[in-house]
Amino acid sequence: SIVNTLTRHHKHNQIFLHIQSTYPNEMAEERDLCIVCWEKLGLSRRLPCGHQFHDWCLMWWLAQDGSCPTCRRAVSAPPPMNQQPPASPGSTTTFRFGGGFGFLRLPSFSIEFSTGTSALSPFLRRQVQHDDSQLTGMAHQVNEMFPQISIETIIEDLRVTGSTQATIENILEGRVGFMAGILGND
C-alpha cells in the first residue's frame, strides 16, 4: 500500500541522514571491495569497527540489520521515527524481505517475532509437547539409525529435547547412549 511505501521511504531517509551525520566519508584503498555489492569502494563510509561500505549499500544493510555486514558488531541506530507504544504481551511482529537489491536477487523471507514475558522465553521452553505415541514413533526413527542405543534411552532424551534432530546431535556428540558413559569417565 502507499502508506507502507511512504513509511519505508521515510525510514530509509532517516537511515541515510544518520549514516551521513555519524560515519565519516573516506577514500578506501584501490584494491578494497564493498562486501555488500562486491564493487570497488572508492569513496565510502567507515563504521566504528573500521569496515567500509558504499553509502547506498550501508543504508540498505542497516535497514535490514543493525550490525556491521562484515563483523556483525552492533551499529548505533538512527533516532526512532516516532515513539510507538510498547508491544503488548503476546503480540507478534512480522519482518518481510522481498529479495530485491538493485541488480542482485536474494531469496525472499519472513521472520515473525513474538513478545512474551521474556525476550528469550520462546527459546527457553519447548514449544511442542509430544504424547507417548509420538515419542515412541520418533524414538523408533532414531533407533533405526542407532540400533545399539536402547529405545528407553532415546525416549528419555526426546522428552528433554522434543526433537529427533536434537537427540541425534546429542548421540553423535556423545551426550546420550553408549558414548556418554565413555566420555563421562575421562
N, C-alpha and C positions, 0 to 999 in steps of 0.2 A: 504494500500500500504506500501511498505518498507520505504518510506520517512516518513510517519506518525508514523510508529513503531519506527524508529530511533529518530525522534523528541520527541516522548513520552519518550523513554528511556533516552535521554539527559535531558529532563525536570525532570524526576524522580531522575537522578543522582544529578542534581543541588539542588533539594529539600532536598535530603538525606545529601549532603555536608553542606547545610545551617543548617539543624537540628543538625548535629554533631558539627558544629562550634559555634552555637548560644545557644543551650539549654543544660544545664548540665545533665550528667548521674547520676542518684541517685537510691539508693535502696529503694523501696517502702515498706510500712508495709505489713506484711504477709497476712492480710485479704483484702488488696486493689485489685480491679479488674480494668482492662483496659476497659473503657466504649465503645471502638470501637469493640473489639473482645470478651469481657467478660471473658478473661483468667486472671489468677493471674499475677500481674505486675512484681514483682521481680525487675530486673534492667530496668530502664525506664528513659524517658526524662521528665523534669519538665518545663512547659511553664511559662511565667511571671505571669500568673493568679494563679499559684500554682497547676494546674491539671497535672497529669502524664499519659503517654501513652508509649506503646512499640514503638521502632524506626520505625518498618515497618508500624504499624497502624497509627502513626503520619504522616509518609511520604504519605501513601495512602490518608489519610484525607486531608492533606494540598494540595495535587494535585487536589482535588475536590473543596475545600473550604478553604479560608484563615482565618478561625476563629477556636477558641478552640471548640472541639466537645462537651464539657460539658456546658460552659457558653456563647459561641458564641462571646467572646471578640476577637477583631482583633489580628492576629498574624503577626509579621513582615514577609514580603515576601522576598524570595531569590532575588538576583540581576537578572535583566532580561537577558534571554539567548542572545538575540540580539535586537538591537533597531529597531522596526518596525515603519514605518510612521504612524501617527495617522489616524484612520479610517475616510474616507470621509463622509460628512453628508449624511444620508440616507442609509448607509451600514448596513449590518446585520452580526452577528457572531452567529454560532450555536455551543452549547456545547452538546456533547452526552456522556452519561454514560451508558456503556453496562451492568452493573449489576453484573459483576463478581468480587468477592473479596475472593480469596482463596476458602475455603470450603463453604463460605456464599454466597448465591444467593440473590441479591437485585433486585427490579424491574428496568428495564432499562428505561431511559427517555431522552428527549432532551429539551433544553431551547434555545430559539432564542432571542438574544439581538439586538435591533435596535438603531443606533445612530441617533440623531436628533439635533435640536438646543439646547436642554437641556437634561440632563440625566433623568429628571423627566417628560419630555414632554409627553411620552406615557401614563403616569398615570394621568396627569392633564387635558387631553382633552378627550372628548367622542369619541370613535373610530367609532361608528356606528350611523348614523343619520337615524331615523325612520320616514317614512311618516305617515300621519294621519291614514290611514287604518291599518298600522301595530300597531300604538299606541292604536287604538281603540280595536284591537284584543287582545293586551297584557292587556289592561285595563279590558276587559271582563273576561280574565283568573283570574286576581287578584280579580275582583269583585265577582267571584264565591266563593272565599274563605272568602271575607269580604263584604257581601251584604249590611251591614249597612253604608258603605262608598260610596259616590257618584262616578259615573264614571268620572265626571269632575275633582274631587279632585285627583283621581288615575292618570288620564291623565296628570294633571299638574305635579305630582311628576315624572311620567315616562319621561316627557320632560327633567327634570333635570338629572335624574339618567341614563336613557337609558336602564334600566334593570328591568325586573319583579322581580328578586331576591332582588335587592336593594330596590325597592319600598315596597316589602313585609316586609323586615327588618325594613324599616322606619315606617311602620304601626305597627309592633309588638313592636317597641321601643318607640312608642307614638309620633313620629315626624310628622306623617301625619294622618289626619282623626279625628275621634271623640275624641281620647285621646290627640291630640295636643292641643286643647283648654283647656282641664282639666289640663294637665301638665304645660302648659304655665302660668296658673294663680297662681301657687304655690309660 
